[in-house]
Amino acid sequence: MKFKADEIASVIQKEIEDFRGQMQTAEVGRVIEVGDGIARCTGLSTAMAGEMVEFPNGIRGLAFNLEENSVGVVILGDYLKITEGDEVKATGTLLSVPVGDAMLGRVVDPLGNPMDGKGPIMTSDSRPVEHEAVGVAGRQPVKVPLQTGIKAVDSMTPIGRGQRELIIGDRKTGKTAVAIDTILNQKGTGVKCVYVACGQRAASIAGVVEVLRENGALDYTIVVASSSADPAPMQYIAPYAGAAMAEHFMYNGEDTLVVYDDLSKQAIAYRQLSLLMRRPPGREAFPGDVFYCHSRLLERAVKLSDELGGGSMTALPIIETLEGEVSAYIPTNVISITDGQIYLEPDLFWKGIRPAINVGISVSRVGGNAQTKAMKKIAGSLRLDLAAFRELEAFAQLGTELDAATQQQLDRGYRMVELLKQPQYAPLHVADQVIVIYAGAKGYFDKVPIPEVQQTEKDMLEFMVTEHADMRDKLIEEAALTEEVEGMLKSALDAFKARLASATAA
């Protein structure tokens, strides 16, 4: 076999002509100071605010402070592996997290890395952690209910899809329980959920994941976990990462629910970062832009206009108060951003009224717009009746003689309070809630001894499912108390009352 020199030369010449050297350039700087989750770097003169930078060992950071001669970087990972003099590289990209259906059922850290030992997450989609909220023109009013399955919430402080409803209260008053019940109640509704644990104990997060798994809710939920052991930068970005994961579904026309548990811890992490970066402190040593930190997060919750697909993102931020101090800095900030709040009171909790919702302070600024017609009809007077009952109860404690009408009002009030109690992780269908509240308001429980009210309620709902399923199905189908449905409900309740009377007589 002979080689022809001219052929070989022409091939080589063609290869040389076609060769295009790909030159990659990256701005590289040096770490001049590191510690407590932050680093100061020099040489990154073109770095942008919020840009991602890369340290050795693949550790990522976020450009946080742009100063004259250096850049303050928050380190998203183990800062103990970074030393002075290390090389730091600007990436020219914003911090992003993986998103998509592959994330459902997984427990991830704020960067989207799996923490549940189920292997890597196979998704090619990603979204920037920080994203601009939709403008006024891209929104529509909140009108579709998001049922929590909690009688006291759905009747008196209803939540709509696209709303931001704050859950606020002291520690150990059942804030997380309200949020978890709401997630459990989304089973079969098509609402995708994201639970962001920010600064919680690792044992508490593991408990929440187990509850979601046991109830089959993990299949449509993403858990973003940043425990109290994690560095402050991770706790700071966790809520934004959760919002980005939910936004992916929202912009695809789906409904989502995000729980931020809790934003008090995130504010404390942000304060830590800001003080380490030498930003000037304001009230309670928080930086001046801590309001913006929460407002830009919560404004991302929205009911999109039909032109943008009509998807929604409902936010349930949680704030922990100290000794019921709702007028502290962070609680007042978040109250002013949200569309209402559910206030949980320790005194009610220890009295056994759970969920311990204070009806007087709790409010939903969307109101009846986020209720079905049936619930709107029966819940209209419930709040006023309970407020009147609280006044009467205080008056009755003075030991004065009460007339028969006042005594009857008091007795019914005690029974309504019992009916609004609900065990944890047992959300009720909205039709069952309507039946219970209607029965209580119309006096069907007036003769039931107070300790037996909750058991009688269970028996009544069982009776409705087994013997009056047609009425319940019609109520679910119409979602309104029409004359026909109300007539069927009354006859069903009368039948139950008669059975109860005969059982008591026997």
C-alpha positions in Angstrom: 0.0 0.0 0.0 1.6 3.3 -1.1 1.0 6.6 0.5 0.6 9.6 -1.7 2.4 12.5 -0.2 0.4 15.2 -2.0 -2.9 13.6 -0.7 -1.7 13.6 2.9 -0.5 17.2 2.5 -3.9 18.3 1.2 -5.8 16.6 4.0 -3.5 18.2 6.7 -3.9 21.6 4.9 -7.7 21.3 5.0 -7.7 20.3 8.7 -5.5 23.4 9.5 -7.9 25.7 7.5 -11.0 24.3 9.2 -9.5 24.5 12.7 -11.1 27.1 15.0 -9.5 27.4 18.4 -12.1 27.8 21.1 -10.7 30.1 23.7 -12.5 30.1 27.1 -12.0 33.2 29.2 -13.0 33.5 32.8 -12.3 36.2 35.3 -10.3 34.8 38.1 -9.7 36.4 41.5 -8.2 35.5 44.9 -9.7 34.9 48.3 -8.2 37.5 50.7 -10.4 36.7 53.8 -12.7 33.8 54.7 -14.8 32.8 57.7 -18.3 32.3 59.1 -19.8 31.5 55.7 -18.5 34.5 53.8 -15.4 35.3 51.8 -13.8 38.6 50.5 -12.3 38.2 47.1 -10.2 40.5 45.0 -9.7 40.6 41.2 -13.4 40.1 40.3 -13.9 43.6 38.9 -16.7 42.8 36.5 -18.7 40.6 39.0 -22.5 41.3 39.1 -24.7 41.3 42.1 -26.2 37.9 42.6 -23.7 36.2 40.2 -22.5 32.8 41.0 -18.8 32.3 41.6 -16.9 29.0 41.9 -14.2 28.1 44.5 -11.9 25.1 44.4 -13.5 21.7 45.2 -16.6 22.8 43.2 -18.0 24.9 46.1 -20.3 27.7 44.9 -20.8 31.2 46.2 -23.0 34.2 45.6 -21.7 37.7 45.0 -23.4 39.6 47.8 -21.5 42.9 48.3 -19.9 44.8 45.5 -17.2 47.0 47.0 -14.6 49.3 45.5 -11.6 46.9 45.9 -13.2 43.6 46.7 -16.4 41.5 46.4 -18.1 40.0 49.4 -19.2 36.5 48.6 -21.6 34.2 50.6 -20.4 30.6 50.5 -23.0 28.0 49.6 -21.3 25.0 51.1 -18.6 24.1 53.6 -16.5 27.3 54.0 -13.9 25.4 56.1 -12.6 23.9 52.9 -11.7 27.3 51.5 -8.5 29.1 52.5 -6.9 32.5 52.0 -5.2 32.7 48.6 -7.5 30.2 46.9 -8.5 30.9 43.3 -12.1 32.1 42.8 -13.7 32.1 39.3 -16.7 34.2 38.1 -19.2 32.1 36.1 -21.3 34.9 34.5 -24.5 33.0 35.5 -27.2 33.5 38.1 -27.7 30.9 40.9 -30.2 28.3 39.6 -31.9 25.2 40.9 -33.2 22.1 39.1 -37.0 22.1 38.6 -39.6 19.8 37.1 -41.7 16.7 37.8 -38.6 14.7 38.7 -38.3 16.8 41.8 -41.7 15.6 43.2 -41.4 13.2 46.1 -37.8 14.2 46.8 -36.1 15.9 49.8 -33.5 18.3 48.5 -31.2 21.0 49.9 -31.6 24.7 48.8 -29.3 24.1 45.8 -31.4 21.2 44.6 -29.0 18.4 45.6 -30.9 15.2 46.8 -30.7 14.5 50.6 -33.0 11.4 50.7 -30.6 8.8 49.4 -32.7 8.0 46.4 -30.0 8.7 43.9 -29.6 11.7 41.5 -32.5 13.7 40.2 -32.9 13.3 36.4 -34.1 16.6 35.1 -32.6 19.0 32.5 -34.8 22.0 33.5 -33.6 24.7 35.9 -34.8 28.1 37.0 -32.9 31.1 38.6 -33.4 31.2 42.4 -34.2 35.0 42.2 -36.9 35.9 39.7 -38.9 39.0 39.1 -42.5 38.9 40.3 -45.3 39.2 37.7 -46.5 42.8 37.1 -50.0 44.1 37.8 -51.2 43.4 34.3 -50.2 39.8 34.5 -52.4 39.0 37.5 -56.0 38.3 38.1 -58.2 38.4 41.2 -58.1 35.5 43.6 -61.4 33.7 43.3 -60.8 29.9 43.3 -60.7 28.4 46.8 -57.7 26.5 48.0 -59.3 24.2 50.6 -57.2 23.6 53.7 -59.5 20.9 55.1 -59.5 22.8 58.5 -63.1 23.8 59.4 -62.0 27.0 61.3 -59.8 28.2 58.4 -62.1 27.3 55.4 -65.1 28.9 57.1 -63.7 32.1 58.7 -60.3 32.8 57.1 -60.6 31.2 53.6 -57.6 30.9 51.4 -57.8 31.3 47.6 -55.4 30.1 44.9 -52.8 32.8 44.4 -53.2 34.3 47.9 -50.5 34.9 50.6 -51.9 33.9 54.0 -49.5 34.3 57.0 -49.6 31.7 59.8 -48.3 33.5 62.9 -48.0 32.5 66.6 -45.6 31.5 69.4 -43.6 28.4 69.2 -45.5 25.1 69.8 -48.9 26.5 68.9 -49.5 24.3 65.8 -48.3 26.5 63.0 -46.6 23.7 61.0 -49.6 21.4 61.7 -51.9 23.9 59.9 -49.6 24.0 56.9 -49.1 20.3 56.8 -52.9 19.7 57.0 -53.3 22.0 54.0 -50.7 20.0 52.0 -52.4 16.7 52.9 -55.8 18.1 51.8 -54.4 18.8 48.3 -54.4 15.1 47.5 -56.3 14.5 44.3 -56.8 18.2 43.5 -53.8 18.5 41.2 -52.2 21.2 43.4 -48.4 20.6 43.5 -46.8 21.5 46.9 -43.4 22.7 48.1 -42.5 22.6 51.8 -39.5 24.8 52.6 -38.0 24.0 56.0 -35.8 26.9 56.9 -33.8 26.8 60.2 -35.9 24.0 61.7 -34.4 21.1 63.7 -33.4 18.2 61.5 -35.6 15.9 63.6 -38.6 18.1 63.0 -38.0 18.1 59.2 -37.6 14.3 59.3 -40.9 14.1 61.2 -42.7 16.2 58.6 -41.3 14.1 55.7 -42.5 10.9 57.4 -46.1 12.3 57.9 -46.2 13.3 54.2 -45.0 9.9 53.2 -47.5 8.0 55.4 -50.4 10.0 54.1 -49.4 9.7 50.4 -48.7 13.4 50.1 -45.0 13.1 49.3 -45.9 12.0 45.7 -47.0 15.6 44.8 -44.7 17.5 47.2 -41.1 18.8 47.1 -39.3 19.2 50.5 -36.6 21.8 50.5 -34.7 21.3 53.7 -32.2 23.7 55.3 -31.9 22.7 59.0 -30.6 24.9 61.8 -27.2 23.1 61.5 -26.8 24.4 57.9 -24.8 27.6 57.3 -26.7 30.9 57.2 -26.3 31.3 53.4 -28.2 28.1 52.8 -31.0 29.1 55.2 -31.2 32.5 53.4 -31.6 31.1 49.9 -33.9 28.2 50.8 -37.3 30.1 50.4 -36.2 31.5 47.1 -35.2 28.1 45.9 -38.6 26.7 46.9 -40.4 29.6 45.1 -38.4 28.8 41.9 -39.4 25.1 42.0 -43.1 26.1 42.4 -42.9 28.8 39.7 -41.9 26.1 37.1 -45.3 24.4 37.6 -47.1 27.8 37.9 -45.8 29.0 34.5 -47.0 25.7 33.0 -50.5 26.6 33.9 -50.7 24.5 37.1 -51.7 25.4 40.7 -49.0 25.2 43.4 -48.8 25.7 47.1 -45.6 26.8 48.9 -45.1 26.7 52.7 -42.2 28.8 54.1 -41.4 27.3 57.6 -40.4 29.8 58.8 -39.4 33.3 57.6 -38.3 34.5 61.1 -35.3 32.1 60.9 -34.6 33.2 57.3 -34.6 36.9 58.5 -32.1 35.9 61.3 -29.8 34.2 58.7 -30.0 37.3 56.5 -29.2 39.5 59.5 -26.1 37.3 60.2 -24.9 37.6 56.6 -25.5 41.3 56.5 -23.7 42.0 59.8 -20.7 39.9 58.7 -20.6 41.9 55.4 -20.5 45.1 57.5 -23.9 46.4 56.2 -25.3 49.0 58.5 -27.8 47.6 61.0 -31.3 49.1 61.5 -34.1 48.2 63.9 -33.4 45.0 66.0 -30.0 44.9 64.2 -31.7 43.8 61.0 -30.4 45.4 57.8 -32.5 48.1 56.2 -33.6 45.9 53.2 -35.0 43.0 55.3 -38.5 44.1 54.2 -37.4 43.8 50.5 -35.9 40.4 51.3 -39.4 39.2 52.2 -41.5 41.3 49.8 -39.7 40.2 46.7 -40.2 36.6 47.8 -43.9 36.8 48.7 -44.8 38.9 45.7 -44.0 35.9 43.5 -47.2 34.3 44.8 -49.8 35.1 42.3 -52.9 34.0 40.3 -51.6 34.5 36.7 -53.8 36.0 34.0 -55.3 33.7 31.4 -52.9 35.1 28.8 -50.0 33.8 30.9 -51.6 30.3 31.4 -53.8 31.0 34.5 -51.5 29.0 36.8 -51.3 30.0 40.5 -48.9 30.0 43.4 -50.3 30.2 46.9 -47.9 31.1 49.7 -48.3 30.2 53.4 -45.4 31.9 55.1 -45.0 31.1 58.8 -43.7 33.6 61.4 -42.8 32.8 65.0 -43.6 35.4 67.6 -42.1 35.8 71.0 -44.7 36.0 73.8 -47.4 36.9 71.3 -45.5 40.1 70.2 -47.1 40.6 66.8 -45.9 44.2 66.7 -42.2 43.2 66.5 -40.2 44.2 63.4 -40.4 41.0 61.3 -44.0 40.1 62.1 -45.3 43.6 61.3 -43.3 43.6 58.0 -44.8 40.2 56.9 -48.3 41.1 58.0 -48.1 44.2 55.8 -47.0 42.1 52.8 -49.6 39.3 53.1 -53.3 39.1 52.3 -54.3 38.2 55.8 -53.1 36.1 58.8 -54.1 33.1 60.8 -53.1 33.9 64.4 -52.6 30.9 66.7 -52.9 31.7 70.4 -51.0 29.7 73.2 -53.9 30.2 75.7 -56.4 28.5 73.3 -53.9 25.8 72.6 -53.4 24.9 76.2 -57.2 25.0 76.8 -57.4 22.2 74.2 -59.0 24.3 71.5 -56.9 23.0 68.5 -56.3 24.4 65.9 -55.8 27.3 68.4 -57.0 30.0 65.9 -57.9 33.4 67.5 -60.9 34.3 65.4 -60.8 38.0 66.4 -57.2 38.7 65.1 -57.2 36.2 62.2 -58.4 37.6 58.9 -58.4 36.9 55.2 -58.4 39.9 52.9 -59.8 37.8 50.1 -62.8 36.8 52.2 -65.8 35.2 50.7 -64.3 35.4 47.2 -62.3 32.3 48.1 -65.2 30.2 49.3 -67.8 27.9 47.7 -71.3 29.3 47.6 -72.4 26.7 50.2 -69.6 27.6 52.7 -70.2 31.3 52.1 -73.9 31.0 53.0 -73.4 29.2 56.3 -70.1 30.8 57.4 -71.3 34.4 57.0 -72.7 34.6 60.5 -70.3 32.1 62.2 -67.5 34.7 62.9 -70.0 37.2 64.4 -71.7 34.4 66.5 -68.4 33.3 67.9 -67.4 36.9 68.7 -70.7 37.4 70.5 -70.2 34.1 72.3 -66.8 35.2 73.6 -68.3 38.4 75.0 -71.1 36.5 76.7 -68.7 33.9 78.1 -66.7 36.7 79.7 -69.9 38.2 81.1 -71.2 34.8 82.4 -68.0 34.3 84.4 -69.2 37.1 86.7 -71.7 34.6 88.0 -74.8 36.7 87.2 -78.2 35.1 86.5 -78.8 34.7 82.7 -82.1 34.6 80.9 -83.1 31.5 78.9 -82.2 33.1 75.5 -78.7 34.1 76.6 -78.1 30.7 78.2 -79.1 29.0 75.0 -76.7 31.2 73.0 -74.0 30.3 75.4 -74.7 26.6 75.2 -74.7 26.7 71.4 -71.4 28.7 71.4 -69.7 26.0 73.6 -70.9 23.4 71.1 -69.7 25.4 68.1 -66.2 25.7 69.7 -66.2 21.9 70.1 -67.3 21.4 66.5 -64.5 23.7 65.2 -61.9 21.5 67.0 -60.1 19.1 64.7 -57.4 16.4 65.2 -54.0 16.8 63.5 -53.5 15.4 60.0 -57.2 14.8 59.5 -58.4 17.3 57.0 -62.1 17.3 56.1 -63.7 17.6 52.7 -65.4 20.9 52.2 -68.8 19.2 51.9 -68.4 17.5 55.3 -67.4 20.9 56.8 -70.6 22.5 55.4 -72.7 19.7 56.9 -71.0 20.0 60.3 -71.2 23.8 60.5 -74.8 23.8 59.2 -75.8 21.2 61.8 -74.2 23.2 64.6 -75.6 26.6 63.6 -79.2 25.1 63.2 -79.1 23.6 66.7 -78.9 19.9 65.9 -76.2 19.5 68.5 -78.0 21.6 71.2 -79.0 18.5 73.2 -75.7 16.7 72.8 -73.6 16.8 76.0 -70.4 18.9 75.4 -67.9 16.1 76.0 -69.7 13.9 73.4 -69.9 16.6 70.6 -66.8 15.4 68.7 -67.8 11.7 68.7 -71.4 12.6 67.7 -69.9 14.7 64.8 -67.9 11.6 63.6 -71.0 9.4 63.8 -73.0 12.0 61.9 -70.5 12.2 59.0 -70.4 8.4 58.9 -74.2 8.4 58.8 -74.2 10.9 55.9 -71.7 8.8 53.8 -73.4 5.5 54.4 -77.1 6.4 54.3 -77.4 9.8 52.6 -74.6 9.6 50.0 -76.9 11.0 47.3 -77.3 14.3 49.3 -73.5 14.5 49.9 -72.7 13.9 46.3 -75.2 16.5 45.2 -73.7 19.0 47.6 -70.2 18.3 46.2 -71.5 18.6 42.6 -73.3 21.9 43.1 -71.1 23.4 45.8 -74.1 25.5 46.7 -76.9 25.2 49.3 -79.8 25.4 46.8 -83.3 24.9 48.2 -83.3 21.3 46.9 -79.9 20.5 48.5 -80.8 22.3 51.8 -84.1 20.3 51.9 -82.2 17.0 51.5 -79.7 18.1 54.1 -82.4 19.0 56.6 -84.2 15.7 56.2 -80.9 13.8 56.6 -80.1 15.7 59.8 -83.6 15.1 61.1 -83.2 11.4 60.5 -79.8 11.4 62.3 -81.3 13.4 65.2 -84.2 10.9 65.5 -81.7 8.0 65.6 -79.6 9.8 68.2 -82.7 10.5 70.4 -83.8 6.8 70.2 -80.2 5.7 71.0 -80.1 8.0 74.0 -83.6 6.8 75.2 -82.5 3.2 75.0 
